[in-house]
């Protein structure tokens, strides 16, 4: 548990006796851990507090020093990029994080990156990075479902496995990965499936990439979708991202939420609709009004699995709509935010949803 860390251990580099850029006699990889907060850095009132704890309390130096086994598998340094619970993640933090990841990966003395993150929006940040990281070096995003002070806290083993994975040559070119509970998942496919179980991150239909076993990653598949160096998305000169909102579909839904999003300046709206992204008849006028205003509309599904078929439950060609393919609504929003920095052409945007 991270709570055993003494407050005096505040300098990661000194605590571990490491410094990136210096000469090493061994062949251990150099891994940088970027911390953003979350439950993995959380603390509770007691060792049995797993609900009602305070997230984002421990600093990266404390987290690293609490897992001394890291010294045996990599030369590790840490940086505190943010300190928030992930429900409070913002575009600004994502952009800052992505730019720092790209800056570090350009260095010859950095072999891989681990990012600690709250689990609520972890899948969104991971997919965002998967689209904007410009390196084949491993990037691994992790979190924890139990705070650092809890009995059987899962943060330390997740951190340990992630450092091994980030430093592994076998992980090069695999895109951004999420490594928790001894499982390796692709950033595009993974989602949080349970509110509290440690085995919450799954790729329900497409399956995980592999496992961590006996201090080594074992891969069984790769994504066929393009990522990292094979995408056109570059955040280097971006200081903000287009506003994209999500409208949730339900029985007897009306156009109030969609009107409000458009009025607030949304450039794109992802509709997490029912079934195969079905469009209620009362919503067609608002979809058309959005398109007349230049707002991109993406049909996604609240179901969580499956492909939203183009020209299936709506005449997408006629209405000039986009389908999310197999991306869930929150992932579709991430892709649309980045895609809108490149084009507003609906045909080109649809190609992106079939490519990334």
DAJOLIN-V434968 format. One record per helix or strand. SS is the DSSP state (H for helix, E for strand). FROM is the first residue (numbers start at 1). TO is the last residue. Records with the same first field share a line. If there is no record, write none. Layout:
SS->FROM-TO / FROM-TO
This chain:
H->2-4 / 12-16 / 39-41 / 60-65 / 68-72 / 86-88 / 91-105 / 122-132 / 155-166 / 169-171 / 228-230 / 256-263 / 281-292 / 316-319 / 329-339 / 346-355
E->29-37 / 43-43 / 54-54 / 74-84 / 112-116 / 138-142 / 176-180 / 183-186 / 191-192 / 201-202 / 210-212 / 217-219 / 244-248 / 268-273 / 296-301 / 308-308 / 322-323 / 325-325
